[in-house]
């Protein structure tokens, strides 16, 4: 293999840098997809104050034996 000059190293650096950028962009795209999925489904687990009040009331009814677990 011949002697490499500064231009050869610059070309190698640029090629490696572009590959790294592509890898980083791909990983960021995957993370965005995962975050979007989480955002779509987080609504399902968000409780309103009415939901919390209903759960507290149901627990109270259960303690006073006004209702029973299914």
C-alpha positions in Angstrom: 0.0 0.0 0.0 1.3 3.4 -1.0 2.0 6.4 1.1 -1.1 8.4 2.0 -1.2 12.1 1.9 -3.3 14.6 3.7 -6.0 14.6 1.0 -6.4 10.9 1.4 -7.1 11.3 5.1 -9.6 14.1 4.5 -11.5 11.8 2.0 -11.5 8.9 4.5 -12.7 11.3 7.3 -15.5 12.6 5.2 -16.6 9.1 4.2 -16.6 8.0 7.8 -18.3 11.1 8.9 -21.2 10.7 6.4 -21.6 7.0 7.5 -21.8 8.2 11.1 -24.3 10.9 10.3 -26.5 8.3 8.5 -26.3 6.0 11.5 -27.2 8.8 13.9 -30.1 9.9 11.7 -31.4 6.4 11.5 -31.2 6.0 15.3 -33.0 9.3 15.8 -35.7 8.2 13.4 -36.2 5.1 15.4 -36.4 7.0 18.6 -39.0 9.4 17.1 -41.1 6.4 16.1 -41.0 5.0 19.6 -41.8 8.4 21.1 -44.7 8.9 18.7 -46.0 5.4 19.7 -45.8 6.3 23.4 -47.5 9.6 22.8 -50.4 7.9 21.0 -51.0 5.4 23.9 -50.3 7.6 26.9 -53.8 9.0 26.7 -55.1 5.6 27.6 -53.4 5.7 31.0 -54.1 9.4 31.9 -56.7 9.7 34.6 -58.9 12.8 35.0 -59.9 14.1 38.4 -63.4 12.5 37.8 -61.7 9.1 37.2 -59.7 9.5 40.4 -62.8 10.5 42.4 -64.7 7.5 41.0 -61.9 5.2 42.0 -61.7 6.6 45.5 -65.5 6.3 45.8 -65.4 2.7 44.6 -62.6 1.9 47.2 -64.7 3.5 49.9 -67.8 1.4 48.8 -65.7 -1.7 48.9 -64.5 -0.9 52.5 -68.1 -0.3 53.6 -69.2 -3.6 51.9 -71.6 -1.7 49.7 -70.0 -3.5 46.7 -67.8 -6.5 46.2 -64.9 -7.3 43.8 -65.7 -9.2 40.6 
